[in-house]
Amino acid sequence: MRFVLDNNVDARARQVLVGAGHECWTIDNAGLGDAADDDVAVYAWDKHAIPVINDRAFAERLKSREMLGGHVLYGRCKDTRLVEYLSAHVAEVVQLLAQAPPAH
């Protein structure tokens, strides 16, 4: 599975996802460090990547527009806790994302 981390996500989440065998990079790595949220969403869609975000408003906009087939990893906790959660549950998170039907 492919993931792209938004700027507000602890970059250590990348290590967790890559360590579990997934592709993962940051939006900064893509040269889009100053990009607007919608540009990040379009970039992720174009790259067939799931955005990992920590921004409630951004997550709600993506959900309401049914963008990215509903595949967004939204960390509803502080960055450190997101990394801890992913470390403990990455397999389950990936399984849930893989099973989610695309929104149309």
LINLINBEL-V312393 format. One record per residue. N is the residue number from 0. RES is the residue in one small letter. PSI is psi in radians with two decimals (NA if undefined). BURIAL is # if it has 24 or more other ideal C-beta (glycine too) atoms within 12 Angstrom, else .. Layout:
# LINLINBEL-V312393
n:N res:RES psi:PSI burial:BURIAL
n:N res:RES psi:PSI burial:BURIAL
This chain:
# LINLINBEL-V312393
n:0 res:m psi:2.67 burial:#
n:1 res:r psi:2.38 burial:#
n:2 res:f psi:2.56 burial:#
n:3 res:v psi:2.24 burial:#
n:4 res:l psi:2.23 burial:#
n:5 res:d psi:2.88 burial:#
n:6 res:n psi:-0.45 burial:#
n:7 res:n psi:0.21 burial:#
n:8 res:v psi:2.36 burial:#
n:9 res:d psi:2.16 burial:#
n:10 res:a psi:-0.28 burial:#
n:11 res:r psi:-0.35 burial:#
n:12 res:a psi:-0.54 burial:#
n:13 res:r psi:-0.78 burial:#
n:14 res:q psi:-0.69 burial:.
n:15 res:v psi:-0.84 burial:#
n:16 res:l psi:-0.75 burial:#
n:17 res:v psi:-0.71 burial:.
n:18 res:g psi:-0.45 burial:.
n:19 res:a psi:0.11 burial:.
n:20 res:g psi:0.27 burial:.
n:21 res:h psi:2.75 burial:#
n:22 res:e psi:2.40 burial:.
n:23 res:c psi:2.38 burial:#
n:24 res:w psi:2.93 burial:#
n:25 res:t psi:2.80 burial:#
n:26 res:i psi:-0.52 burial:#
n:27 res:d psi:-0.73 burial:.
n:28 res:n psi:-0.51 burial:.
n:29 res:a psi:-0.02 burial:#
n:30 res:g psi:0.35 burial:.
n:31 res:l psi:0.57 burial:#
n:32 res:g psi:-0.54 burial:.
n:33 res:d psi:0.23 burial:.
n:34 res:a psi:2.58 burial:.
n:35 res:a psi:2.73 burial:.
n:36 res:d psi:-0.78 burial:#
n:37 res:d psi:-0.59 burial:.
n:38 res:d psi:-0.63 burial:.
n:39 res:v psi:-0.75 burial:#
n:40 res:a psi:-0.79 burial:#
n:41 res:v psi:-0.74 burial:.
n:42 res:y psi:-0.84 burial:#
n:43 res:a psi:-0.77 burial:#
n:44 res:w psi:-0.83 burial:#
n:45 res:d psi:-0.57 burial:.
n:46 res:k psi:0.08 burial:.
n:47 res:h psi:0.75 burial:.
n:48 res:a psi:2.64 burial:#
n:49 res:i psi:2.13 burial:#
n:50 res:p psi:2.41 burial:#
n:51 res:v psi:2.05 burial:#
n:52 res:i psi:2.81 burial:#
n:53 res:n psi:0.54 burial:#
n:54 res:d psi:1.87 burial:#
n:55 res:r psi:-0.79 burial:.
n:56 res:a psi:-0.74 burial:.
n:57 res:f psi:-0.80 burial:#
n:58 res:a psi:-0.74 burial:#
n:59 res:e psi:-0.69 burial:.
n:60 res:r psi:-0.75 burial:.
n:61 res:l psi:-0.76 burial:#
n:62 res:k psi:-0.77 burial:.
n:63 res:s psi:-0.46 burial:.
n:64 res:r psi:0.00 burial:.
n:65 res:e psi:0.67 burial:.
n:66 res:m psi:2.68 burial:#
n:67 res:l psi:0.45 burial:#
n:68 res:g psi:0.38 burial:.
n:69 res:g psi:0.08 burial:#
n:70 res:h psi:1.65 burial:#
n:71 res:v psi:2.34 burial:#
n:72 res:l psi:1.84 burial:#
n:73 res:y psi:2.01 burial:#
n:74 res:g psi:1.85 burial:#
n:75 res:r psi:0.31 burial:.
n:76 res:c psi:2.99 burial:.
n:77 res:k psi:2.70 burial:.
n:78 res:d psi:-0.83 burial:#
n:79 res:t psi:-0.74 burial:.
n:80 res:r psi:-0.57 burial:.
n:81 res:l psi:-0.78 burial:#
n:82 res:v psi:-0.76 burial:#
n:83 res:e psi:-0.77 burial:.
n:84 res:y psi:-0.83 burial:#
n:85 res:l psi:-0.72 burial:#
n:86 res:s psi:-0.68 burial:.
n:87 res:a psi:-0.43 burial:.
n:88 res:h psi:0.39 burial:.
n:89 res:v psi:-0.70 burial:#
n:90 res:a psi:-0.75 burial:.
n:91 res:e psi:-0.70 burial:.
n:92 res:v psi:-0.82 burial:#
n:93 res:v psi:-0.70 burial:#
n:94 res:q psi:-0.76 burial:.
n:95 res:l psi:-0.74 burial:.
n:96 res:l psi:-0.70 burial:#
n:97 res:a psi:-0.53 burial:.
n:98 res:q psi:-0.28 burial:.
n:99 res:a psi:2.23 burial:.
n:100 res:p psi:2.53 burial:.
n:101 res:p psi:2.48 burial:.
n:102 res:a psi:2.31 burial:.
n:103 res:h psi:NA burial:.
